[in-house]
Amino acid sequence: MAETATTGTTTVLVRYFAAAAEAAGVEEERLELAADAATLGALRNLLVDRYGPPMARVVASGSFLINGVVRRDPETRVGAQVDVLPPFAGG
């Protein structure tokens, strides 16, 4: 996670897959979060504010990959990279 001392922000590389990429209209982007609030919940809210109902549907039932581990807890601190994964069907 790259923290900028002068602005108190954290830069996160967000990568989108399948329906998440469709909702965002890009496959990846760098987003800024307040360093003191760089949590999964803050990122989720930012994505829904930015991309609206299509992204809201993805994050409601999808998951996030942080440091190689699937996370859903909104209090989880984000790392330098977060993968947004849509819900997957199958067994």
C-alpha positions in Angstrom: 0.0 0.0 0.0 1.6 3.3 -1.1 0.9 6.0 1.5 1.4 9.6 0.6 2.6 11.5 3.7 1.5 15.0 2.5 -2.1 14.1 1.7 -2.7 11.3 4.1 -4.0 9.1 1.3 -3.3 5.5 0.3 -3.1 4.4 -3.4 -4.7 1.1 -4.1 -4.5 -0.8 -7.4 -8.0 -2.2 -7.9 -8.3 -5.0 -10.5 -11.7 -6.0 -11.8 -12.8 -9.4 -13.1 -15.8 -10.5 -15.3 -19.0 -8.7 -14.1 -16.9 -6.3 -11.9 -14.9 -5.2 -15.0 -18.2 -4.7 -16.9 -19.6 -2.6 -14.1 -16.4 -0.4 -13.8 -15.8 -0.2 -17.6 -12.1 -0.9 -17.0 -10.0 -3.9 -16.0 -7.9 -2.0 -13.4 -7.4 1.4 -11.9 -5.6 3.2 -9.1 -7.8 4.7 -6.4 -7.0 7.0 -3.5 -8.4 6.2 0.0 -7.9 8.2 3.1 -4.9 6.5 4.9 -6.8 6.4 8.2 -9.8 4.8 6.6 -8.3 2.4 4.0 -10.6 -0.4 4.7 -12.6 -2.8 2.6 -15.8 -1.1 3.6 -14.5 2.3 2.5 -13.4 0.8 -0.8 -16.7 -0.9 -1.3 -18.6 2.4 -0.7 -16.3 4.3 -3.1 -16.9 1.7 -5.9 -20.7 1.8 -5.4 -20.6 5.7 -5.4 -18.5 5.7 -8.5 -20.2 3.0 -10.6 -23.7 2.8 -9.2 -26.2 -0.1 -9.2 -24.2 -2.5 -11.5 -21.2 -2.3 -9.1 -23.5 -2.5 -6.0 -24.8 -5.9 -7.3 -21.3 -7.2 -7.8 -20.0 -6.1 -4.3 -23.1 -7.3 -2.5 -22.6 -10.9 -3.5 -19.0 -11.0 -4.8 -15.7 -11.0 -2.8 -12.4 -9.2 -2.6 -8.9 -10.7 -2.8 -6.5 -9.0 -0.6 -2.9 -10.3 -0.2 -4.1 -13.6 -1.8 -6.9 -14.2 0.7 -10.6 -13.8 0.0 -12.1 -11.1 2.3 -15.5 -9.8 2.9 -15.2 -8.1 6.3 -15.7 -4.3 5.9 -13.1 -3.6 8.6 -10.3 -5.4 6.8 -7.4 -3.1 5.9 -6.8 -3.0 2.2 -3.4 -3.6 0.7 -1.6 -2.2 -2.3 -3.7 -4.3 -4.6 -7.3 -5.5 -4.3 -9.0 -7.8 -6.8 -12.8 -7.4 -7.1 -14.3 -10.8 -7.9 -17.9 -11.3 -8.9 -20.0 -14.2 -7.5 -19.1 -17.4 -9.2 -21.5 -20.2 -10.0 -20.7 -23.9 -9.9 -19.7 -26.4 -7.4 
